[in-house]
Amino acid sequence: MRPLIGIIGQVDYLNNRIFLDRTHVERVASAGGIPAVFRVDDSPEDVIEHVDGLLLIEGPDIHPSFYGEDPSSAIKSVDVRRDEFEMALARGAVERGIPLLGVARGMHVINVALGGTLYQDINEIPKAIKHDWELELIGPAQRVHGVRIKMDSKLYEVLKEGLDINGTNEVHIRVNSFHHQAIKKVGDRLRPSAYSVDGFIEAIEWAEGFVIGVQWQPEYLPEMWRLYEVLVKAAAEYHMEKEEFLRIEVEAQVREALEKRESSEQLPTKEPGENRHTLETSDNPHDTSRM
């Protein structure tokens, strides 16, 4: 059975619609998964219960209140309902071991959900190169800056077949870039796996299972499509494990019910009239003289 990959759409509150870049849907489908778009009004618990994998994608800035700050004038737009919804999903996925891929904002969601913080605008940092390129002006697939990937990372293991490896400790690639925020403090039990040339974190990952976040837009870079393929593969494995767990649980319930039934059938039964004493059977008839 093909695994179900949950994707969260962005709400257009003015026109009462949900939208997202269909490229993510195409990448999931081509990798063998079933893409399912959820809205922020859905229950995070229900989504976690039904999906086999999660894809958190680009969108507005995360409201700084989620990492203990007030918004600066550099904040462009926010969607607090989506923030709350996706952070609940991210935490639930980590707790359940559900495969999770975060793209752009999605990486920030994972980081903040697990206790990390963000730079509200990296242009405030003097050493920062340009990261916030305009998608409409340069197109989605232009590689505008360098990134170095750590070779001891899961990200490297996922991408290594499509990378040009020239070093021994790091791999240098070029990626597209459409963001003005970046990770400041890394969330609990997360670790950086890639950096931009100015030192900002460009990818993170969880120590266990498949949880990866990347700052760039992998859906437009052919060598990065492997991320979707591995997400779907990990989701398929999770689905099989979930099905096996349910099978074992059902068998245990059936076995317990049968054991109770057999136990009840083996209980000794009393003969009719047992332990009853009547006038007819008693050796000492009642004295009726006192009645």
VEXSE-648143 format. One record per residue: x, z, y of N, C-alpha, C in turn. Coordinates in steps of 0.1 Angstrom, whole numbers, plus 5000, padded with zeros to 4 digits. Example, Ala and Ser with C-alpha at 12.3 -4.5 7.8 and 13.67 -1.06 7.14 Angstrom:
<atoms>
513250784943512350784955513250784967;512850714978513750714989512950795000;
</atoms>
This chain:
<atoms>
500850004988500050005000500950005012;500549925022501349915035501150045043;502250095048502050225056501450205070;500750305074500050295087500950355098;501250275108502150315119501250335132;501250455136500450485148501250455161;500550385170501150355183500150405194;500750465205499850515215499750415227;498550375230498350285241498350355255;498550285265498450335279497050315284;496550425290495150415295495150355309;494350255311494050195325492750265329;492950375337491750455341490850385350;491350295358490550225368489650125361;490150055351489349955344488849995330;489050125327488550185314488950105302;490250085301490750005289492150065285;492550025273493850065268494649945266;495949955270496849835269498249875264;498949775258500349795254500949655252;502249655251502949525249502749495234;502149375232501749345218503049315209;504249305216505449285208505649395198;505349515202505549635193504649615181;503449575183502449545172503049445163;503549335169504149225161505349265152;506149355158507349395151506949485139;506049575141505549665131504949585120;504149485123503449405113504449315105;505349255113506349175106507249255097;507449385099508249475091507449525079;506149485078505449525066504449645069;504349695081503449805084502149765089;501149855090499949825096499849895109;499949825120499949895133498549935137;498450065142497150115146497350185159;496550135169496650185183495650305185;496250415190495350535192495350555207;494250625211494050655225494350805227;494550845239494950985242493751085240;492551025239491351115236491251155222;492051085213491951125199492651265197;492351325185492851445182494251435176;495351495182496651485176496751525162;495951625158495951665144495351565135;494351495139493751385131494751275130;495451235141496351125140497451165130;498051285132499151325123498651325108;497451355106496851365092496751225086;496551125094496250985088497450895089;498350905098499450805099500550835089;501350735086502550745078503850735086;503650695099504850685108504250675122;505150705132504750705146505750625154;505150545164505950465173505550505187;506350575195506050615209506850515218;506150455227506650345234506750375249;507150265257507350285271506050325278;506250365291505050405299505550475311;504650555317504950625330505950735328;506450785339507350905339506651025332;507351105325506851235321506751335332;505651395334505451495345506551605344;507351625354508451725353507951865350;506751895352506252035348506452065333;506551965325506751985311508252025308;509152015317510452075316510852165327;509752225333510052335342510352295356;510052175361510352135374509152075382;509252085395508252015403508651865405;507651775407508051635409508751605422;509851535421510551485433509851355438;510351315450509751195456510151065447;511051085438511450965430510550935418;509651035415508651005404507750895408;507550805399506850685402505350695398;505050725386503650745381503750835369;502650905366502550995355501150985348;501151035336499851045329499951175320;499451285326499651415320498951425307;497751355305497051355293497851285282;498451175285499351115275500551195272;501151265282502251355280501851455269;500751525271500351635262500151575248;499451465248499051405235500251365227;501251295233502351245226503351355223;503451455231504351565227503751645215;502451655215501851715203502151635191;502051505192502351415181503851425177;504751425186506151435183506551565176;505951675181506251805174505651805160;504351755159503751745146504451655136;505051545141505751455132507051525127;507751595136508951665131508651775121;507551845124507151955114506751895101;506051785100505551725088506551635081;507651595088508551505083508051355083;507251325093506651195095507751115103;508050995098509050905105508550875119;509550885129509250875143510250795150;509850695157510650605166510250615180;511050655189510750655203511550555211;510750475219511350365227511150395241;512250395249512250415264511550555267;510350555273509650675275509550755262;509350685251509150755238510350845235;511550795238512650885236512651005245;512150995257512051105266511051205261;509851155255508851235250509451325239;510151265229510751345218511651455224;512451415233513451515239512751625245;511751605254511051705262510251795252;509551725242508751795233509551905225;510851875223511651965215512552055224;512152065237512852165246513852105255;514051975256515051915264514451885279;515351835287515051815301515451675305;515051625317515351495321515951495336;516751395339516951365353515751295358;515151345369513951275374514251135380;515551115384515950985389517450975388;517950895379519450885377520150825389;519450765398520050705410520550815420;520150945417520651055425522051095420;522551045409523851075404524850965409;525850995417526750895423527350805413;527650845401528450755392527450665384;526150675386525250595378525350445381;525350365371525250225372523750185374;523350065375521950025377521350015363;520250095361519550095349518050045351;517550055363516150025365515949875370;516249785361516149645363514649605363;514249505371512849465372512549365360;511649405352511249325340510749185345;509949185355509349055360510448965365;511549015370512548935376513648875367;513948955357515048915348514648885334;513348915330512948895317513349005308;512649015296512849135288514149145279;514749025277515849015267517249015273;517349015286518649015292519449145290;520649125285521549245283522349275295;521949385302522449405315523549515316;523749595306524849695306525249735292;526449795291526949835278526549965273;526549985260526250105253527250125242;527650245240528550275228527850365218;527750315206527050385195528050465187;527750595184528650675175528550625161;529650605154529650555141529250655130;529150785134528750885124527250915126;526550825132525150845136524150775126;522950815125521950745118521650615124;521650605137521450485145522450375140;523650415139524650315135524350275120;523950365112523650325098522550225097;521550245106520450155107520850015112;521650005122521949885129523249815124;524049875116525449835114525549685108;524549645100524649515095524549405105;523949435117523849335127524749355139;525749445138526649475149527949415146;528649385158530049345157530949465159;531549505148532349625147533749595150;534249655161535649635165536449765166;535749885165536450005167536350095154;536850215155536850305144535950425146;535650455158534850575161533550535168;533450425175532350385183532150225182;530950185184530550045185530050015199;530549915205530049875218529149755218;527949775224526949665224526449655239;525649555241524949535254523449535252;522749595261521249615259520549585272;519249565270518349555282518149695288;517549705300517449835306516349825317;515349915316514249915326513850065329;514750155331514350295333515150345345;514550455351515150515362515350665359;515050715347515250845343516150855331;516650965328517550985316517551125311;518051145299518051275294519151365301;518851485304519751575310520251675300;519351755295519651855284518951795271;519751795261519151745248518351855241;517151815236516251905229516851975217;516152075212516652155201516852075188;517952085182518352015169518351865170;518351815183518551675185520051655188;520551535186521951505190522051365196;522851345206523051205211523751125201;523350995201523950905192524450775199;524150765212524650645220524750685235;525650625242525850655256526050525264;525550525276525850405285527250425291;527750325297529150325302529350435313;528250475319528450585329528150725323;528050735310527950865304526550915301;525550845305524150885302523750865288;522950955282522550945268521550825267;521850735257521050615255520250625242;520650715233519950735221520050875215;519050925208519051055202518551045188;518851145180518251145167518151295162;517351305152517051435145517951455133;518351575130519351595119518751555106;517451575104516751545091515751435092;515551365082514551265081514751145091;513751065094513950955103513250985116;514051035126513551055140514651005149;514350885155515350825164514650785177;515350805188514950755201515950675208;515550555214516550475221515950445235;516850435244516550415258516150275262;516750175254516450035257515149995250;514849855251513649805245514049715233;514149775221514649705209513749585205;512449595209511549485204511949345209;512849335219513249205225514649165220;515349255213516649225209516749205194;516949085189516849055174517649155165;518849195169519649285160519049425160;518049455169517449585170516149595162;515649475157514449475150514549555137;515749585133516049665121515449805123;515349855135514749985138513249985133;512549875135511149875131511049865116;511949785110512049775095512249905088;513249985094513550105087512450215090;511850205102510650295104509550265094;509250145092508250105082508650145068;509850125064510350165051510250315049;510650395059510650535058509150585058;508250515065506850545065506250525051;506650415045506150385031506650495021;507850535023508350645014507550775016;507250805029506450925033505050915027;504450795027503150765022503150795007;504150745000504250774985504350924982;505150984990505351134988504051204991;503351165001502051225004501051204993;501051084988500151054977500451134964;501751144962502151224950501851374952;502051424964501651564966500151584964;499351494969497851504968497551494953;498151404945497951394931498151524924;499351584927499751704920498751814924;498351824937497351924942496051904935;495551784933494251764927494351804912;495451764905495651794891495651944889;496352014899496352164898494952224900;494152174909492852224911491952194898;492052074892491352044880491752134869;493052154867493552244857493052384858;493052434871492552574873491052584870;490252484874488852484871488552484856;489352404848489152394834489552534827;490652594832491052714827490052824829;489452824841488352924843487152904834;486852774832485652744824485952784809;487152754804487452794790487552944789;487953014799488053154799486653214798;485753164806484353214806483653184793;483953074786483353044773483853134762;485053184763485653264753485253414754;484553454764484153594766483153634755;483253754749482353804738480953824744;479953784736478553794741477953904733;476953984739476254094732475054034725;474854094713473654064705472454114711;471354044710470054104716469754234711;469454324720469054464716470154554713;471454504715472554594712472654704722;472954834717473054954725471754994731;470654944725469354994729468755094719;468255204723467655304715466155314717;465355284707463955294708463355394699;462055424700461455524691461555474677;461455344675461455294661462755304654;463855304661465155304655465855444656;465255534663465955664665465655754653;466755824648466555924637465956054642;465856074655465356194660464256164670;462956154665461856114674461756214686;461256164697461056254709460056364706;460356484712459356594711458256564721;457056534716455956504726455156624729;455456744724454656854726454756904741;455856864748456056904762455456814772;454856704767454356594776452956634780;
</atoms>
